[in-house]
């Protein structure tokens, strides 16, 4: 680990015992093209206890099967697995409550390693009756225009898309409609340009 330029070595077990999420980079020669992201403290079953966890493993282009896989372990001991992307990715995940006080869904952010503009595929998963279920995003928000940076905002998902290479992203707010089982989308009527101001 490194903090303000100072390096210090910690046992892996100590690091894992004192954090709830992070990226694990393997230094083993036979495993150098594999990365793992983990997150704990999730409540995917809606029982009020934050004792579920996820491990996302990305196998790089030098491996036999370049792809990304998710493994969700519930407090019951059940393990749910999913091949979530057919390519390697820089992976992360964050919880999203679909309604106030409801159980958490899990948003997978799978950033394509070959993209030069931050293309990221998002998948929203829930646990229903002990099985993984996906809540598909709207078609126009699940293509090659989605960018890294989505996040939870209360009970909604904020997701950026690329308009063109000259402007910042356009942001969309997605709220899950449990009755119609679709996403309600509110798109910002503007995009954000980035510029530098010189102060005298």
C-alpha positions in Angstrom: 0.0 0.0 0.0 1.1 3.6 -0.6 0.1 6.7 1.2 1.6 10.1 0.5 4.6 8.6 -1.1 5.3 6.2 1.8 5.2 2.5 1.0 4.3 -0.1 3.6 3.6 -3.8 3.3 0.4 -5.3 4.9 -0.7 -8.9 5.0 -3.6 -9.4 2.5 -5.8 -10.8 5.2 -5.4 -7.6 7.2 -6.3 -5.5 4.2 -9.4 -7.5 3.5 -10.5 -7.5 7.1 -10.4 -3.7 7.2 -12.1 -2.7 4.0 -15.5 -3.3 2.3 -14.5 -3.0 -1.3 -11.4 -2.8 -3.5 -9.4 -4.0 -6.5 -7.1 -7.0 -6.1 -4.2 -7.1 -8.6 -2.4 -10.5 -8.6 1.4 -10.4 -8.7 1.7 -14.1 -9.4 3.4 -14.7 -12.8 0.8 -17.2 -13.9 -2.0 -14.9 -12.8 -0.7 -11.5 -13.9 -3.5 -10.9 -16.4 -6.3 -11.4 -13.9 -7.9 -8.7 -11.8 -10.5 -9.1 -9.1 -12.9 -6.5 -7.6 -14.7 -7.2 -4.4 -17.4 -5.5 -2.4 -18.9 -6.5 0.9 -21.6 -5.1 3.2 -24.5 -5.5 0.7 -28.1 -6.3 1.5 -29.3 -8.0 -1.7 -31.8 -10.3 0.0 -33.7 -7.5 1.7 -33.4 -9.0 5.2 -32.0 -5.9 6.7 -28.5 -7.3 7.2 -25.5 -6.1 5.1 -23.9 -9.5 4.9 -23.9 -10.3 1.1 -20.8 -9.8 -1.1 -19.7 -9.8 -4.7 -16.4 -10.8 -6.4 -15.9 -9.8 -10.0 -13.0 -11.4 -11.9 -11.7 -10.2 -15.2 -9.5 -12.5 -17.3 -7.3 -10.6 -19.6 -6.4 -11.1 -23.3 -3.5 -13.4 -22.4 -5.7 -16.0 -20.7 -7.6 -18.9 -22.3 -11.0 -17.2 -22.0 -10.8 -13.3 -22.0 -14.0 -12.4 -20.2 -15.5 -11.0 -17.0 -17.4 -13.1 -14.4 -19.3 -12.2 -11.2 -19.8 -14.3 -8.2 -22.3 -13.2 -5.5 -22.2 -14.9 -2.1 -25.3 -14.5 0.0 -25.4 -14.8 3.8 -27.3 -18.0 3.4 -24.2 -19.5 1.8 -25.7 -19.6 -1.7 -23.3 -18.6 -4.5 -24.8 -17.0 -7.6 -22.5 -16.7 -10.7 -22.8 -14.8 -14.0 -20.7 -14.4 -17.0 -21.3 -10.7 -17.2 -19.1 -9.6 -20.1 -17.5 -11.4 -23.0 -14.3 -9.3 -22.8 -11.9 -8.3 -20.1 -12.9 -5.2 -18.2 -12.0 -2.8 -15.5 -14.8 -3.8 -13.2 -16.5 -2.3 -10.2 -20.0 -2.5 -8.5 -22.2 -0.4 -6.3 -25.5 -0.9 -4.5 -28.7 0.9 -5.6 -32.0 0.9 -3.7 -34.9 0.6 -6.1 -37.3 2.2 -3.6 -37.0 3.8 -0.2 -36.4 1.1 2.4 -36.4 -1.6 -0.3 -33.7 -4.2 -0.9 -30.6 -3.3 -2.8 -30.0 -4.0 -6.4 -26.4 -4.2 -7.6 -25.0 -2.2 -10.5 -22.1 -3.7 -12.3 -19.8 -1.2 -14.1 -17.8 -3.0 -16.7 -15.3 -0.6 -18.5 -13.9 -2.0 -21.7 -10.1 -2.1 -21.6 -9.9 -1.5 -25.3 -12.0 1.6 -25.3 -10.3 5.0 -25.8 -13.2 7.1 -24.5 -14.3 5.2 -21.4 -17.1 3.0 -22.8 -18.7 1.1 -19.9 -21.4 -1.5 -20.0 -23.8 -1.4 -17.0 -25.9 -4.3 -15.7 -28.4 -4.0 -12.9 -28.9 -7.2 -11.0 -31.3 -8.2 -8.2 -31.7 -11.4 -6.2 -35.3 -12.7 -6.5 -36.3 -16.1 -4.9 -32.6 -17.0 -4.5 -31.8 -16.4 -8.2 -30.2 -13.6 -10.1 -32.5 -11.4 -12.2 -31.4 -8.6 -14.5 -33.3 -5.3 -14.8 -32.4 -4.4 -18.5 -31.6 -0.8 -19.1 -33.4 1.0 -21.9 -32.0 0.2 -25.3 -30.7 3.7 -26.0 -28.8 3.7 -22.7 -27.2 0.3 -23.0 -25.2 0.7 -26.2 -21.7 1.9 -27.0 -22.4 5.5 -25.9 -22.5 4.8 -22.1 -19.5 6.1 -20.2 -17.8 5.4 -16.9 -19.0 7.4 -14.0 -22.6 6.2 -13.2 -23.6 6.4 -9.6 -26.5 6.1 -7.2 -28.4 9.2 -6.3 -31.0 8.3 -3.7 -33.3 5.7 -5.2 -32.2 6.6 -8.8 -29.3 5.8 -11.1 -27.4 8.6 -12.7 -25.8 7.5 -16.0 -23.7 9.4 -18.4 -23.7 9.0 -22.2 -21.4 10.4 -24.9 -22.9 12.9 -27.3 -19.7 13.6 -29.3 -16.0 14.0 -28.7 -16.2 17.8 -28.4 -18.5 17.9 -25.3 -18.8 16.5 -21.9 -21.4 13.7 -21.3 -25.1 14.0 -21.1 -26.6 12.7 -17.9 -29.7 10.7 -17.4 -31.7 9.8 -14.2 -33.2 6.4 -14.2 -35.8 5.3 -11.6 -37.2 1.8 -11.4 -40.9 1.4 -11.8 -41.9 -1.7 -9.9 -45.4 -1.9 -11.3 -44.4 -1.8 -15.0 -41.0 -3.3 -14.3 -39.4 -0.7 -16.5 -37.1 2.3 -16.0 -38.5 5.8 -15.9 -35.9 8.1 -17.6 -35.4 11.8 -17.2 -32.6 13.1 -19.4 -30.9 16.4 -18.7 -31.7 19.0 -21.3 -28.0 20.1 -21.4 -24.5 18.7 -21.4 -21.5 19.9 -19.5 -18.6 21.5 -21.3 -15.3 21.6 -19.5 -13.0 24.7 -19.7 -10.3 26.3 -17.7 -10.7 29.8 -16.2 -7.6 32.0 -15.7 -7.8 34.0 -12.6 -5.7 37.2 -12.5 
